[in-house]
Amino acid sequence: MSVLDKDRLYPAWDAIPAAVRLSSLKGEARYLIDGKIKHAAAREVFSPLQYKSADGVQSYRLGVTPWLDPDMAMESLQAAERAYASGLGEWPQMLVDERIKCIEELICRILPLEEEFILRAMWEIAKSYQACQDEFIRTIEYAEDTVTRLREDDRNSSCIEQIDGFEAQIRRCPLGPTLLMGPFNYPLNETFAMLIPALVMGNTVVMKMPAWGAWALDPFLDALGESFPPGVVNVINGDGASIITPIVQRGSISILGFIGSTAVGKKIIGQHPRNNRLRTILGLEAKNPAFIFPDCDLELTVRECLQGSLEYNGQRCTALKHMWVHKDILDRFLAAMSDAINQVKYGMPWDNDVMITPLAEKNKCQNLSKWIEQAQSHGARIINSGGGEYAGNLFYPSILFPITRAMELFHVEQFGPVIPVSSFSSLDEISAYMAECPYGQQASIFTRSPALAAPLIDILVTQVSRINLNAQCRRGPDDLPFTGRKDSAEGTLSVEDALRSFSIRALVVANQSGRELFEAILHKGNSKFLHR
């Protein structure tokens, strides 16, 4: 008997709570170039949420997004180039305090957009109402923390350093026109976590909206256009291969901020004619493992592993994507995880306490099913009742054991509610796995024993960037470095690290013969760089 109640998966309009229904939607396909809102050919946007009609299962039509051609997209780069003007434009020459004021104006303008973003994102990417609200709040906090940290850094950099008879002032400067490409799963937070530091450090930006989530970001175009000088922020959308290729091939992009697959990231970088001049901040695939020992607090471990692997359907780079369970606790862990999944709530994103919602990506359910079938053909078993069932775009979580090297799920980032489980009996097995794994973002260790955790920490610190003790993997707090090794990341994002990633240190130095000139410039205060 199916565990899925299909009547819950195809809600009729009148069964949807009035508070979360969409109304008076804009039908314009808008984009932002050179400070002006423009209109392009429209591409229809349909929700992954579906309903039944006389013609069968249908998707709700949400509206439209712009679909630019290469020439229109190139205008965005040209606008960013003009605004940067080889570093002499109004924005890169602006004092830090003045740029901060523009960011603060942006924050004020987007605060009233909270509810509209929540509803749009909930419908477009099927993320729960609460998770969309958390994303908005976290984005505002990130922007405010970035401003606070930059003020502190700028105040510190106003000091004149005395080093071995030299006087020097060291400040951080912009790098140039920047291309940003955020992901669908956190269309606001992940994108703005790059956009805010890129802008406040003086770079100009071309931002391509994500494939899913572009419609949710439309309300922010007005605020972005009104908060900055023309050409500083340009927002486009369209087929990535068509519009990004000519932008990158032009060679004027100085920074690439990209969150997506390794293959696409490498392709974009390879198109730059002088990629030695390209600063890259990349968030790529991850296959974060959890290592579970016999002495763990099983209740805590199951709770953290369940949340870590299934929050927003496991559609997070920081999700737990492979469970490694010591053979002495394997049966207990599998039984406890199965019981926990039976209690997981699935349904529509407006349902209270919902964890499993429809998947945003087209054909994702079919792809997950293929990986499960391939694993079963090599001896894996579905452990939990109903595992792998799907209806419409909703996929019921599946625990699979044993997962071995012969199975694709051993190697790929599934990015969905499938939980691969392997067993181990020694640290040598873990060490061998981590050495061959191409990914290295994070890992989790579940044990009470320092004697077990300490040697594993020493193995993992050379393979991943963050180790979580008795807790799931996660990005926050945003003051901590967020990065990865191997094919998982390049560059570091945190409030402090992002300011560094999107800038470069420059300095003015004077020895004895230049000191008089150095001091005279400081005294007159006529340099935007060299001043107290």
ABEGO torsion letter per residue (X at the ends): XBABBAAAABBBAAABBAAABBBGBBABBBBBBGGBBBBBBBBBBBBABBBBBAAEBBBBBAEBBBBBBAAAAAAAAAAAAAAAGGGABAAAABBAAAAAAAAAAAAAAAAAAAAAAAAAAAAAAGBBAAAAAAAAAAAAAAAAAAAAAAAAAAAAAABBBBBGGBBBBBBBBBAEBBBBBBBAABAAAAAAAAAAAAAAAGBBBBBBBBABGAAAAAAAAAAAAAABBBGABBBBBEBAAAAAAAAAAAGABABBBBBEBAAAAAAAAAABABAAABBBBBBBBBBBBBBBBAABBAAAAAAAAAAAAABGGGBBAABBABBBBBAAAAAAAAAAAAAAAAABBBEBAABBGBABBBBABBGAAAAAAAAAAAAAAAGBBBABBGBGBBBEABBBBBBBOBBBAABAAAABBAGBBBBBBBBBABAAAAAAAAAABABBABBBBBBABAAAAAAAAAAAAAABABBBBGBBBBAOBAABBBBBBEAABBEBBBAAAAAAAABBBBBBBBBAAAAAAAAAAAAAGABAABBX
